[in-house]
Amino acid sequence: MNDFAGIDDSIDAAGDIKPLSFDFDEATPDIPNIPDIPIPVPPAASGRAGSAAEARADDVRADEAPADDGRADDGRDDDELRSLPFRDPSLSIDERIADLLGRMTLREKIGQMMQLDARGDLDDEILRVNVGSILHTSPDNLYRAAELVRRTRLRIPLIIGEDLIHGYSFYPGATIFPEQLGMAVSWNPSLVEKAARVTAVEGASTGVHWTFSPVLCIARDTRWGRVGETFGEDPHLIGELASAMVRGYQKGPATEGSLDADAILATAKHFAGYSETQGGRDASEADLSHRKLASWFLPPFERVAKEGCGTFMLGYESIEGVPVTFNKWLLSDVLRGEWGYRGTLITDWDNVGRSVWEQHVQPDYTHAAAAAVKAGNDLVMTTPQFYDGAYDAIQSGLLSEKELDAAVGRVLALKFRLGLFENPRLPDPERIRAVIGNDEHGRVNLDLARESVALLKNDGVLPFDADAVAAAADTNTTAADGSDVVSDDVESSSVKPRRRIALVGPLADDAQTQLGDWAGNSGQVTWMPDGHPRETITTVKDAFEALLPDDWEVVYRRGADVVDLVPDPEGEFFPDGQPRPKVGVPAAIDESMLNEAVAAANESELIVAVVGDVVQLIGEGCSTATLELVGAQNALLDALYATGKPMVVVLMSSKPQVLPESAMNANALLWAPSPGMKGGQAIAEIILGLTEPTGRLPITFPRHVGQLPVYYNQIRGQHGNRYADLTQDPAFAFGEGLSYTTFAYGEPTIGHAGLDHAEDAPTGVMTTFTRGDVIAVSVDVTNTGDRVGSEVVQAYVGDLVTSVSWTDRELKAFRKITLQPGETRTVRFEIPVNDCSIVDAAARRVVESGDFELLVGHSSRREDLRRATFTVK
């Protein structure tokens, strides 16, 4: 069954196109040189994965763009427009903005503040409204939009925004990585940066200038539907990974200077506190004080703001009664004031409109438009009524044109920094063929997918050595005299029975669900009803069939369904006119399907059960009241466990779920959050021992939904440590994850950065620092097993006595290392004393004098951490 023969990894998808090279300082752990699994292509499809991209590139050839006579609708030609100062690239951006603003009408300025859905009336949006940006632009509409711009009076180019969330989400055949939560399982900023760089290169080739990514929300209530879009629960880890992703997209700051042709604008979202929902319900009121925001939710945003993330997207929710869209304290006082942010702010989908028809905090669109501009918004996403509302606000005196000019100027600054007036960055058919889904990008995807799987339980059944199992089985069929014991219907004793793995579960061969939300046919766009091309996705079934030895076979049985789809009882459309998707209701047990799965399990040496959630249960507006597996999945796991066969459970879900006892008692448990196109291969490789498991949890798993919230860095000070009827101990804690080897930690030592290592203080001796110092931390880590393995060394800091209530410990540094069997390495961290801060009662971040503890080890659990202490004076 091994289909790898004849694969030449030196040839990329374009044949003769030089693959992209990556230059990153931080090395990733060594991984086996296992080639990508070739998936059989259906007869009607082309012979390689790049064919979808080529077909799309052929659809948008430059020579098929609509003809243009070089004149705008007012009769001016290119030469006349090129002579105007705002078209002169030798002038400063500020000079060009001032000249252009002086030439624009009020209506044109208002249009530039709007981003509209390109699936609507594109002619009206561009020719009448003079819209500044469009989103959800199908590949076929990108050239048409550019041609329409050439018919406008000033020919101000469009910014093309799109949801490139974990890869180029809605371009057929583009590279789809694990969702952000899966990326966070890797604890590997270098790989996350590479993934974002791939995404930017692919998006830029098709004429996209801007992605609405990354998500910096903190996931604490895992009932919330958008947990899979986050980097987890810890502000430091979120900041590290988000910063890496922004670098990958932009290649540098986007709030000054210019952006390279293969760079795209990043968006830090959803600013801020959107994830702190009531009851896990999407976009509900966020119960956040200014101090709580400053303590946990703002630090990751502050980091990327100061590093030059080009844009910020505002959350849907209200904080202390004020929708973020109109929250002057958050937008003007903190973001633009305290942090000095010079980028562009965009609302989320119809935020301004929702203030009228959903939140009922504005009486009409005139007042809503005025409030949005005054609060500091620059681009208003998909609120068509803003066009007349803003005009009426100025005419009635609610808003001044000068206030409007500041926002328009920031939108124009983006366009000048992107160089769109000189080069509108249209789709490049040759580049599309070269980069969309090419082999080099596939290898980056596979590297990340391999590290985005966490092994949470293992009693020794993994790694599953198929050859060893087969040999042991053959030994058991040998008689005392040494002859083979075979059944009567076997003619030759040289024929040995084939061994079987029972691959069971609704997600074992569900290609599109494996990609997660914001990909293909997940519901956000209309032009990919069948999702991404099947031949670009490796499911778990595909991978096992390719990787198992020839004398093994995979017996696949679905075993259970997850949901049945029914019409939404609220009606066919949302109040804003968008169609409502069908609602998923739990599927009933299908006894026939269940019995087939159990029969296959009984005849197999190993059960691999792949369960989880589906797109109807995740994403915007799809929060869940419980965290249990939906449909007939629990019944399936219970029946499989009852066979007594060795069982590996793979949870392929967008967020932590509460598993039945049959899954918790299985021989092994893996979690692969929406693992993307290469996820099936990564999972099979880990189960078969071809790749070492290296993932660690970026978020805590509860035992029961009633434990929520269970994040590790909760405020200390409560009565007891359990419920009357249940422990507070989570099923799996932040930072946990197993390897196929074991690691031992020495005692950490602390010293002053810049001094010789001999100056480090012995264990247990207080070392004194002052604000502005840097703490040097050292710890020896040893691989005590007989396999190579990777460990994520985690460093936490706790302030022992604080002037206000605070958490027991916070992650401050981490490093992923790979060790050979028996190898010991000294791992060093440098932690600035200024990072050992709290937020005081006045919502100011301060470092207080006193004693601190440093905790270093395998996870956030106290029992996994070694301790040293220091003092700040």
N, C-alpha and C positions, 0 to 999 in steps of 0.2 A: 504493500500500500504506500510505500514511500515514493512520493511524486517529485522528489527533489533532483533526480538525475537529469543532467543536462542544463541546469539553470546556471547562467553566467551572470553573476552579480556585477560584473564590470560594465555591463551594457545598461544604459538607463532607458526610460520609457520613450525618449525621443530618438533613440538610436544613435545619432551623432551629435546630440546636444551635450555640451559640457555640463556636468551636474553642478549645482550650487555647492560652495564650500562654506563651512562654518568655522569661526575662530572664537572659541570661548576659553577663558582661563581655567575654569573649574572642570576637571575631568570627571566623566561619569564612570561608575563602577564597570569593571570588565564584565562582558557578557559573552556567552558562547557565540561562535560564528555560525548561527543557524540561519539559513536563507529564508526569505519570505516564501510563504506557502502559495503556490499557484492554484487558483481556484478554477475549476473547469468552467469554460464559457459556454452558455447555451448556444445551440447551432445558429440562432438568428442573430447573435451578437458578433462583434468583431473579435479578433484573436488576442487583443491585449487591453489592459485596463485603461490605457490612455486614449482609447478610441472615442469614449464619450466626450472627452475634452476636445479631441480633434473635430468631431462632428459639430460641436457647439462653435468652435472657432470658425469652421467653414460657414456657419450660419451668419456670422457677423464680419464677413470679409470687408475690408475697407472699401473695395471697389463697388460694394453694394450699398454704401451709404447714400442717402438721398442727395440728389444734385442740389448745388447751391450756387446762386448767381453772384455771391459776394456782397449782396446788399441786405441791410436790415429793412424792416418794414417801413421805416421812415425815409428810406431812399439812400441813406448814407452807405458808402462802400467801405471796404477794409482799410484802404489807405487813409481815409478821413479819421476813422476810429484809432488807427495806430498812431496818428500824430498827436493824440490827446495825452496830457501828462500822466494820467493814471495807467496808461499802457506802456510807460517808459520804465523798463526794469532797472535803469541806472539810478532812479530816484529811490529814496528810502520808502519803506512801507508806510510810514506815517504820512509822508508827502503824497503818496499815491492815494491813500484813503481819504485825505482831506480834499484832494481834487475830485475824486469820484463822488464823495458825499455832496459836494457842491453842485454837481450836475444831476443828481437824482431827484425825481419827484417824490412827494410824500408817499404815494401809492407804491412806488418802486422800493422805497426804503422798507415799508411794511412787508412787502413780498419777500425781501431778502431775509427777514426774520422768521420766515416760515419754512418748515420742512413738511412736505406732503407726500402721500402714498402714491407712487407711480402707477399703481394698478387702477387709479381713477382716470379722470379726463386729463391726460397729460398735456394736450394742446392748451386747455384752459389754464392749467396750473402754471405753465411756462409763459404763454403768450399774454394772458390777461393779468395773472397774479404776479408774474415775474418772481416766482418762488426761488428762494435761495438754495434749497437743497431738496433732494428727493430720496426716498428709501423704497425698499422692496421693488427695485427695478429689475425686471426680467432681463436676461442676457440679450434678448432680441430688441429690447426697448432702449438700450444704452446709446446706440447710435442715433435713434430717433430723437432722444432728448437733446443730444448735442446739436442736431440740425435745427431743432426748434429754438434753441438759445441764439443761434445765428440770425434768427428773424426778429429778435428783440432789439429795442432801441440802443441800449448800451452794451449788449452782448456780455453781460456779466456771467461768468461761467458758473455752472452748478457744482455743488459738492455732492458727490454720490455716497450716501451712507448705506450700510448694510449690516446685517447681523452675522458677522464672522465670529461666532461665539467660541467654538472649540474646533476651529478649522473653518473653511469656506462653506458655511452651512448649506447654502441653497444654490450651488453651482454643480451640475451633474458631474460626478466623477472626481470632484475635488477631495483633498485630504481631510478626513474627519478624525480628530484625535479624541481621546477620552474627554468627558465633560470636566469642568473645572474641579469638581470634587475628586474625580479620578486622578487628575494631574496632581492634586494636593497629596494624594496617597503616596506619590513618589518622593515627597520632601526633597525635590531636586530642582532648584531654580534654574540651573543650566539647561536642563531638558525642556522646561517650560518656556524658557526664552527661545530655544530652537524651534519649538512648535509654533510660537507666535511669529517667528521670522518666516517660517514656511507659509503660514497663513497670509502674512502680508505680501509675500512674493506672488502667491497665487491670486489674491484679491486684486492687487495692483495691475496684474496683467490683463484683467478683464474690465478695467476702468473704474474700480471701486477705490475711493479715497479715504474711507473712514469706517471703522468698525465700532460697534456699540459693546465694547469689551475692554477690560475685564470687570467682573463683579467683585466688589470689595465688601459686600454685606457679611455680617457675622451670623452664622447659623446656630441658633440656640434652641429654638423650638422646631424639632424635626418633623412636625406635622405640616409645616409650611411647604407648599408645593415646589418652591424654587431652591431648596437646599442643594440640589445637584449642580446648580449654577455657581455656587460659592466655593471658596477655598477652605471652608470649615469654620471652626469655632474660635480660633486663636488670633488675636490682632497681629502678633509678630509674624507668625507663619503667613498670614494673609498678606501682610506688607511685603515680605520677601518675595513671594510668588507673584503678586500683582506688579511689583516693580520690575521683575524679570520679564513679565509679559508685555508691559509697556515698552521696555527696551527692545524687545523683539519686534513689536509692531512698528515703532517709530524710528529706531536706530539712534535715538537721541532726543533731546528736548524739542517739543513742538510749540512751545510758547514763545520762542524766539528763533531767529535764523530761518533756515529753509529745510524742507524734507526731501530726501532722495527719492528718485523715481520709483523705487521698489519698497518705499516706506508708506505706511498709512497712519492716519490719526487714530489714537486710542481714546477710549472713553472710560473714565472711572465712574462706576455706578453701583448702587443707586444711592446717591448722596441725600441724606445719611440717616441710618436707623430704620430703613424700610423693612428689614428682616425681623425687627422686634415687634412682632405682631401679637394681637390678642387672640388666644386660642389657636394660633397657627394660621389664622385666616388671612388671605392675601390682601395687602393694601389697607388693612384695618388701622385704626388709631395706634400709634406707637407710644407706649407709656414710658417716655424718656424725659428726664430732667436734663438741663444743660450739663450738669456734672456727670451724669451717666453717659451722655454722648461723648464728652471730652475724655472720659476714662477709657472707654473700650471701642466705640464706633468711629471716632474721628481719626485716631492715629494712623491707620493705613491710608486714609484719604490724604492726610497732611503730607505723608511721605511722597506719594506720587504727584501731588500738587507741586511740591518743591523740586521734584525731579523733572517737571516739564510735561506731564500728561496733557495732551492737547485740549481735551474737553472733559466736562463733568456732566453726567445725566442726573436729574433730580428725581427722587422717589415719589411715589404716589401718595404716601401717607401724610397724616398731620402729626405734629409734635406740639404738645401743650395747646392743642386747639388750632394751630396755624398750619395749613398745608405747606409742605416744603417749598412748593412753587412760589409762595408769597412770603417765605420766612426770611425777612430782612436780616435778622440776627445771624442765621446760618449762612446765607449767601453773601451778604455784604460785610457784616462785621467780622465774621470768622474767615470765610474762604478768601474773599478779596482783600479784606482789611488785615487781620492778624497774620494770615499766611502769605499775603502779597500775591495771590494767584492772578495770572495775566491771561489765562486761557478763556475758553468759550463755554457757556452753560447752555444746555438744552433740556427741555422738559422731557419727561417720558410721554408715552402715547396719550394724547388728548388730556394732559394734566389740567390745562387751562379750561377746557370744556367740562371736565369732570367737576370742577369747582362750582359749576352752574347746575348741571343736571344730576350729579351724584352726591357730592358733599354738601351742596346747597349753602355755600359760604359766600357766593357772589350772586347778585340779583340778575345779572345779564352779562352778555359777552363784552359789552363796552367797559363795565367796571372790572371784569376779569382780565381783559387785555391791559388796562391801565395798571392794575395791581401787579401783573406779571412783569411788566417792563420796569416799574419802580423798584421791584424786589431784586432785579439784577439778571433776569433771564435774557438770553441772547437769541436763541432759536426755539421756536414753539413747534413741537412735533404734532402733526396731524390734528390740528384744530382749525379747520377751514374758516370758521366764524371769526377767528382773530383778525382776518383781513379787514372786514368792515368794523369790527369792534375797536381795533386800535385807531382806525381813521375817525370814528365817531368820538372816541375818547379825546383825541387831539382837538377836534372841532368844538367839543363841549368844554374844553379846559381841564378835563381830568388828567391829561397827560400833555407834556410839552414835546415839541419835535426835537429839542436838544436832548431830552432823556432818551428818545428813540435813537438819535444819532450815535450815542455811546454804544448801544447794543449792536447796531448795524456795523459800526466800525470794527467791532471784534469779529463779526462774521466775515467781513471783507479781509481782515488780517489773516484769517485762516486761508482764504483763497490765494492771497498774495504769497504766503509762506509755502503753500503747495505749488506755486508757480503756474496756476491754472490759466492765468491770462496769457501766458506765453505758450503753454502746452496743456490743453484740457485733459490730458491723460486718458485718452479714449482706449477702448479695447484694442489689444495688439494680438492679432490672430497667430502670428508666428510665436510670440511669447506664450500665448495660451497653450499652444500645442506642446511647447517645450516644458512647461512647469506644472500645469494642472495635473495633480495625482501622479507625478513622475516617480521613478524608482527611488531616487534619493530622498524624496519627501516620505515615501513609504517606509524607508529605513528609520528615519527620525520618528515616525509614528510608532513603529514596532518597538523601538528603544523605550519610548515613553510608556507604551501600553504594558511592556514587561515590568516596569517599576510601579505601575498604577494598580497592582493587585496586592491585597493584604491577606496573608495567611493568619487566620485568627485562632485556629485550633488544629492540632495534629497529634495523634497518638502513636505515630510512627508509620502509618499506612502510606504516607507520602515522604519522599518521592516514590511514585509507583514505578517499580522496575519491571516492565513487561517481560523482559527476557528471563529475569530471575524467577518470576512467578511461573512462567511456562516451564522452566527447568525443574522447579520444585514439583509442579503438577505431574511432569513426566516421570519423576522419580517415584511418585506415589502410585503410578500405574505399572510399576515393575514388580514381577513376582519374585518369590524367594529364590528361585533358580536363576534369576537374572533375565528371564524372557519377558517380552512385552505382554501386558494384559490388554487385549482389545476385544471389542464386541464381536459377535458372530458374523455380523454383516460387513466387517472390514476384511478385505481380501488379503492385504499385505500388512505385516507388522511395522513396515516403515512409514505407514500413514498415521500421522498423529492428529488428534482432534484440534480444531481451531479454538483458540481462547477468545473470550468475549468480554467486552466492556459494555455494560448497559448504560447508554446515554439517555437520560430521561429528563423531561421538563419542558414547559412551554417556551423557555428562552434559549434552549440549546441550539436551535436552528432558526431563530427569528432575527434576520439580518438587520432590518430597519430598527427594531426595538433596541438592538445592541448599540446603535449609534446614540441613543438618548434623545433628549429634547433639542430643539433648535438644529435640526438636521433633516434634510430631505423632505419627507412627507409628514413631519411632526405637527403640521397644522398651521404654520405661519404664512406660507405662500401657496399659490395655486398652480405654479408651473411644474411641480414635481410630484404628481399624484401617486407615482409608484416608488418614490424615494430615490436614493442613490442607486446607480447600476449595481445589480447583484454581484457581478464579477469583481467589484472593487472591495467587497466585504468578506472577511474570513470569520465564519461562525465557529462556535465550539465544535460542532459536528464536522464542519469542513476540516478543521485542524486535526482532530483525532483521526479522521480517515486518512489524512496525509502523513501523520507522524507515527502511527503505530506500525510495528513490524508486520511483515507479510503474513505471519501465521496468527495474527490477531484480527478480529473483526469488531466493528462498532455496530451494536444493535440499538437503533434509535426509536424511542417511543415518546410521543408528546406527553401522555399521561394525564394532563389537566389543562383546562383553559383558565384564563385570568378574569377577563371581563366579557360581557356581551354589550353591544352598543344599542342604545335606544335614543329616540329624540329627546332633546332637553325639554322638560315639562314647563320651563319658563317661556318657551316660544322659539321660533326659528332664528330670530335676530336679537342682538343686544340693542340697548337704547340708542347707541351711536350708529346703528345700521350694519355693524359687522355681523356676519353669520355666526350663529352659535354652533359649535361642534356637537356631535352626538355625545351623550353621557354614557360612561362605562358603569355598568352594574355588575356585581360579583357573579361570576359564572357558576352554575351548579355543577355538582359532581357528575361526571359521565362514567358510569360503572364499567362500560365496555372499554373505554380508553384507559381507565385505571387498572383494570384486570390485565390488559395487554402489557402495561408497564411492569406490573408485578411479575408476570410470567417471564418477561425478558430479564428482570433482575435475578430471578431464581436460577437462571441458566448462565449467569455471568460470574466472572471472578471479581469484578469491581462495579459498583454503581456510582455514576457521576450524575447528580441531580442538579439541574440548572433552573433556578427559580428567581423571582424578583417582581418588579413592577413594570408597567407598560405606559405608553405616552398619555393615555387617558387618565392616569393617576398622578401625573407630575406636571410641573410647570405653572405658569401664570393662571390663577383662578382654579387651580387643581390641588388645593391643600386637602389633607386627609384627616378624618377625625381619629383614626387609629393608625398604628404602625404595623399591624399584622399583615401577613401575606394574604392577598385577595384571591377570591375564587376557590378553586378546588386544590390549591397548592398545598395547604396544610394536610389535607387528607392524603394527597399523593406522598408526601414525605413520611407520614405516619405508616402508610402501607409499605413503603420501601424499607423503612427501618425495621419493620416487623419481620422481614425476610431473614435477618441476621447476617446478611452479606456485608462485606466492607463497603462503607458509603462515604463519598465525598460530596458535600453540599457546596455549590457555587451560588452565592447570592449576587445576582446582577441587577442591582437596584440603584436608583438615583439618590438614595439617602439611607441611613441606618434603619433597619426594620427589626421588629420584635419577632423572633423565630420560635417555632414550637419546640417542645422538648426533644422531639425526634431529630430535629436539625442540630440543636445544641449538644445532643449526645452522639451525633455522627462521629465517625472516625476523624474526619477533617472538615474544616470550614474555611472557605475563601470568600472574600468580598471584592468584587470588581465593579465599581460604580460606573455605569454607562461607558464601557471601555472603548468605544469607537471601532473603526474599520478593522484594526488589527487585534482587537480584544480577544477574539476566539483563539487565535494562535498563541497569544501570551498566556492565557489560562491553561491550554493544553500542554504547553511547554513546561509550565510550573508543576502541573500534576505529574507529568512524566519525568521530571527531574532534569530536563534539558536546560532550564533556566532556574536560577535561584530566586526564591521569593524575597523581595526587598522592601515591599510597601509597609508603611506605618499609618495608623489612623490619624487623620486630621480633625476628627470629630468623634464624640463619645457615643457608644451604643447603649441605649437603655435596656433594661430587662422587661420593662412594662411601660406603656405610654403614660401611666399615672406618675412615673418618676420625673417626668419632664418639669423643668429643665435639668439636665444632668451634666452640663459642661463642667470641665475640671476646675476652672479658675473662679469659683463662686466666692462670694463674700463670706468670710468666716464669722461665726457667732450664731449658733442656733442651739436649740435644746435637743440633745441626742444626735444620733447619726443613723436613724432608721425610722421608717414608718411603723405604725403598730402592726401592720399586716404584711410588710415587705421591706427588705433591705433597701438602703439608698445606694448601695454599691452597684455600679453599672455592669452590664454584661461584658463590655470591653471598653477600656479607657483610652483617652486621647494619648497618642504616641505609641500605643501597643501595636505589635505585629511580630510574627515568628519568622525564623529562618530555618534552613535545613542544617544549621550548625548552631553552636552556642557561644556566648561571649561572656567574659568576666571583666569586671571593672576594678581598677585599683582605687586608692583613695585620692580625691582631688586635692591639688595644691593651688594656693593663691599667691600672687605676687603683683608687683607693679609693672605694667607694660613698659618695655624699654630697658629694664634692668636685666642682668644676667639671670639665667634660670636658677642658679644657686641661691639667689636672694629670696626665692619662694619660701613662704612660711611653712613650717611643718604642719601636718594635719592637726586640727583642733586648736591651733594658735591663732588668735585674732590678728588680722592685718588691718592697718588703718589707712583710709583714703580720704581725700577731699574732693569736692565737686570739681569736675573738669579732669580728674584722673581717669586712667583706664586700667581696669582690673585684668590681669593676665591669669588665665585658668589653665591648668594642665591636668590630664588624667590619662592613665595607661589603660588601653583596651586590648584584650587578648581573645583571639579565636581559639576556643578550647575544644572545638569539634574536629571532624576529619574531612570536612568539605569547605571549599571557599565560600565566603558569605559576606554580606554587606550589613552594616549596623548604622542606625541613625543615632548618633550621640547627642543627647539633648541636655541643655543647661537651663535651669530655672533659678530665679532669684525671689526671695521672700524678705520683706521688711518685717522684723519681728514685733515691733511696737509702732503703731501709726496713730496720728492725731485724729483720723477719721477711719471708719470701717473700710477694710480693704481685703483683697484676696490673700490666700495663704501662699501662693506661688504663681509665678508667671514665666512663660518661656521667654528667654532672652537671646538664645543662640542655639544653633544646631549644626551638625556636620555629618554627611553621609560618607562612610569609609568602607573600603573593601579589603578584607584580610584573608590571607592564605591560612590553611590549617596550622595552628601553633604560632602564628605570627602575633607579635605585640607591637602596638603603635601608640606613641604619645600624641594625644589629640589636644590641641591648644585653641583656646578662645580668647578673644579680647572683648570685654564688655565695658563700655563707658559707664562711669559712675552716674552720669546724667540720665542714663537709661533706667536706673534703679529708682524710678519716681513713682509717686502716687498723685492723685488729683484731690486737692483739699476741698474744704467746705465751700469755698468761693469759686470752685470750678477752675482753679489754677493748677497747672502741673508743676510739682515741686519735688526736690529730693530732700528728705528729712534726715536730720542727724540721728545716729543710733546704730544698733546692731542689726546685721543682715545675715541670712543664710544663703549659701550657694548649694544647689542640688544638681548633681550630674548623674545621668544614667540612661536607662533603656526606654522609659515611658514616664508619663506624669504621675503614676502611682508612687506613693511614698516608699513602698517596699522595694521599688526598682531604682531608687536614687541614693547616691552617696553624698555625704554632707560635709561642708566646710563653712566657716563663718568669717565675716569681716565687719569692720566698723567704718562708718562715714562720720566725719567731724565737720 
